[in-house]
Amino acid sequence: MLLFLQVLVCFILVILTGAKLSQSADILAEKSGLGRTWVGTILLAGVTSLPELATGISAIVIFNSPDLAVGGILGSCLFNLLILALLDIFTGPDPLLKQAQISHGLAASLGCVMLGIAAAGMFLAKTEINLTLGWVGIPSILLILLYFISARAISQFESRRRMEVLEEEEEIFQYEHITIQQAYRQFTLFAIAIVVLGIWLAFLGDRVAEVTGLEKSFIGAILLATATSLPEIAASVAAIRLDAVDLAVSNVFGSNLFNLAILGIYDFAYLPGSLWLTMSPVHIFTAIVAMVMTSVAIAGLIYHAVSRSRMYITLDGLTIIFLYIGGMYVVYRNLS
């Protein structure tokens, strides 16, 4: 009973802190001039994805379960895209991706490239082709390098886009009463809080799975993935409530970029050899499903930029939900 009470308290704290983190990220985007897209893709997404890094490193170093860590990361990528579809239901009369800048397609496209590298790395690891430098796989190095290249490319693109917008219309400032020092201080404070709470929640989720006998089951893995993804959910929902759609969308795509960079970091932490040699073949399927889901989201960004009407949920949102459910079913059948 005490364990479930702790989970409830942690859930509430994550939701409240996630709301404050999103607001502080919105303030920082305005005061720094970096824009919501870059702040959401790099800063907010990086912070909300740190629990996955911590729990994955623990699974590799302490429990010697590298395949579990890999499954958690790729499962989190799928879950993040599901968040995008679910947010579409609650964003009012216009589709979520119509309200977002089409420039998010850059981060989403780069995410597809990184997923392709991950899938290729897992496939080639099953062949006789040697893709290692020391104990580290070459795909891991590529993933980490591509993350930093992506961060730079998104920053440059967003700077050019903002300059073009400012030439056409005057920028509206909402937080003139807050200094840039206060903005950085608030964001740092809430970032630390959400990381600590996210790690605590992941630990509690693992304990719940153990107590209920689900720790080695597919349901247990889903429970842990949901626990580590709750900071992304809380931050994205709070961003929508702030009418900061770009912050919410960029957080989803940015979290997937950061998750795939984490996959490379895991390889460095796995000292017995290349992490790619330990990965289950089912992860190749998961990466491909994530690529398809991301491609559907990119299509939604482009199509809704010129569309005029919507259903209760858009076709791309429905497609993403069905892809997630179908992908999870295939993984379940493979692991059961």
N, C-alpha and C positions, 0 to 999 in steps of 0.2 A: 504493500500500500504506500509506504514511504517513497519507494522508487518511482511509482507513477505520479505521486504528488510533485516530486522533483522535476519530472518530465513536463508536467503542466506548468509549473513555475518557470522553467527554462523556456518553454514555448512562448509564454506571455512576454518574458523579458526580451527574447529574440525579436518578436513582432514590434514591441515598443522601440527597441534600439534600432531595428531596421528602418523604422519610420524616421527616426532622428538622423540616422546615417544618410538616408536619401535626401532629406532636407539640407543637411550640411554639404552634401555633394552638389546639390543644386546651387547653393550659395557660392561654393568654391568655383563652380563652372562660370558663374557670372563675374565674381571678383577677380579671378585669375585671367579671364579672357580666353580660357582654353576651350570653352563650349561644352554643352551637355554630352555630345557624342563622344569626345575624347575622354572626358572625366568618367562617363559611364562605362566606356569600353575598357579603359586601362585601370583607373583608380578604384572605382566602385566595384567593378568585376573582379579585380585582383584581391580586394579585401574580402568580398563575400565568398571567394573560392579558396581562401587560405585554410578553412577547416578540412577540405578535401586533401590538401597537401599534408597537413599534420596527421590525419588519420591514415593516409596512404603510407607515409614514411613509417608510422608505427607498425602497420601490417607487414611491411617489408623487413624492417630492422629487428623488431621485437618478436613478432609472431612468425616470421619467415613465410609469409603468404603473399608473394608478389602477384600471383594471378588474381587474388581477391582485390588487391589495390588497383590493378588495371581495369578489372570489371567495374569497380566503383567509379573510376574516372570516366569511362565510356558511358556507363549508365547515367552518370550525372549530366553528360552532354545531351543525351536523349531527354532527360527530365527537364533540363533548361529550355529546350525547344518546346516541350509540352507546356511549360509555363507561358511561353509566348502565345500559344493557341488558347489557353485558358483565359489569359488577360483580354483576349479579343472579345470575349463574351461580355465583359464588364466595362467596356470603354465608350458606351453610348451609341448614338445612331451611326457614327462613322466607323469603319474598320480600323483596328489598331494600327495596321501597317500603312493606312492612308494618312493617318495623323503623324506618322514618323517621317523623318527625312530619308529620301531615297539613298543618301550617302551611306546608310547602314549596310547597304549591299556590299560595300568594300570590305568591312569586317567579316560579314557572312561569307563572302567569296574566299577570303584568306583562310577562314575556318575550314571551308571545304578542301582547300589545298592541304592544310595540316592534317585533316582527317584522311585524305588520300595518301599522304606520306606514312601515316600510322598504319593504314590498311596494307600498303605495299611492304612496309617493314615487317609486319606480322606474317605476310604471305612468303616473303623471301627468306625469313628465318626458318621456314619449314623445308627449304631447299638446301643445296650444298654451297650456295653462294655465301662467302664470308663478308659480313657487313659490320665488323667490329674494329674499334681502335682501343687496344688494351682490353678492358672488361666492358667498355661502353659501346653500344650499337651506334652506327652512323646515323640511323633515323632519329635517335634521341638528340644528337647534336644539331641536326637539321631542324627539328621541332623548336628547340630553344632559340636558335638563330633566327628562324622565321618569325617567332613571336616578337623579338625586338625589332626586326624589319617591319613587321605589321604595325607595331606601336608608332614607329617613326612615320610610316606611310599614312596612317590614319591622322596623326598630328598635322602633317603637312597638308593633307587634303582638307581637313576641317578648318585650318587657318585660311586657306584660299577661299573656301566656301563662305566663311564668316565675312571676309573682306568684300566679297561680291554682294552679300546681303546688306552690309552696312552702306555700300554705295547706293543702294536702291531705297533703303528705309532706315529710319532711326532706331537704334537698339533701345529696348525698354528695360530699365533697371528696377528690380524689385527689392533689392537688399542694400540700398544706399547707406543705411544706418549701421551696417556691419563692416569692419575693416578687413583687409585681406589677411592680416595676422590672426584675427579672431576666426576667420573662415578656416584657415589651415589648422588652428588649434582645435576647433570643434570637430572637424573631420577626423583628425588624428585620434581624439578621445573616443569618438563613437566607433571608429575603425577597430581600435584595440578591444573595445567592449564586445563588438559583434564577433570578432575572431575568438575571444575567450569563451563566449556563450556558444558559438558554433562548435568548438571543440568539446565543450561540456555536453552539449546536446548529442553529438556523435557518440561520446562515451556512454551516455545514458541509453541511447538507442541500442548500442551493442549489449549493454547489461539487460535491457528488456528482451532482446532476442535470445540471450543466454538463459534468462529465467523462464521464458515461455517455451524453450526448447527449439527455437527457430534459428539459432545462430549459424547453422550450416545449411540452411535451406534457402531456396530462391526468395521466399517471403522475407527472410531475415536480411538478405542482401538488399532488397527493395526498401526495407525499413531503414537500414543504415544510409542508403543513398538519399532517401527523402530527408533524413535528419541532417545530413551535411549540406543539402540544397535549400533548407529552410531560410538561411540568410538571404539567398537570392530571391526567394519568393517574397519575403517580408520587404526587402528593399524595392523590388519591382512594383509590388502593389502600392507601397507608399509613394513611389514616384508617379504612378497613375493618378493617385488621389491629389497630388500636388500639380496635376496637369502637366507633368514633365514626362511626356510619352517617350521622347528621345532618350531620356535617362534610363527608362525601363527597358526599351528595346536594345540599347547599346550594352546594358548590363548583361542581358542574355547572351548576345553574340560575343561580348568580351569575355564572359565567364568560360565559354567554350574554347576560346583562344588560349586563355590562361590554363584551363584544364589540360589541354594538349601539350603545353609547355611543361606542366607538372609531370606528365607522362615521361618526358625526357629527363626530368630531375630524378624521378624514381629509378631510372636506369643507373644514374651515378651513385645512388644510395644502395643499389643491389650489388654488393662487392663480389659474390661468388661467380659472376659472369654476366653476359648480356641478358638483360631482362626480356628481350624479344624472344629468346629461345624457350622461355617458360610460359609464354602466353598461350591460352587455349585458342584453338581455331575459331571458336564461336565469336571471339572478339572481332574478328575480321568482318563478320556479318553485322555486328553492332555498329562498327565504324561506317560501313556502307549505308546502313539505315540512317545514321546521323547525317551522312552526306546528302541523302535523298531528302530528308526532312529540312535541312538547311537550304537546299535548292528550291524546295516548295516555298519556303519563307522569302527567298530572294524573288521568286516569281510573284509572290503576293505584294512585295514592296513595289515592283515595277508596274504590275497590273492596277493596283489600287491607287497609284499616283494619278490615274486618269479615269478611274471608275466613279460612278455617281451614286450608287445605291448598294445596300447590303441586306443580307438575311440576318437572323438572330445571331448566327455565327457564319463567318465567311467560308467559302469552299476550301481555301488553303488552310484555315484553322481546323476544319473537320479532317482534312487529309493528314495533317500533322498528328492529330489525336489518334486516327486509325493506324497510322504508321507506328506510333509509339506502342499502342496496344498489340498490334501484330508482331512487332519486333520483340516485345517482352514475352509474348506467347512462344515464339520460336526459341528464344533463349531458355525459357522454362522447360520446354520439351527436350532441349538438348542437355540440360543439366539434371533433369529428373530421371 
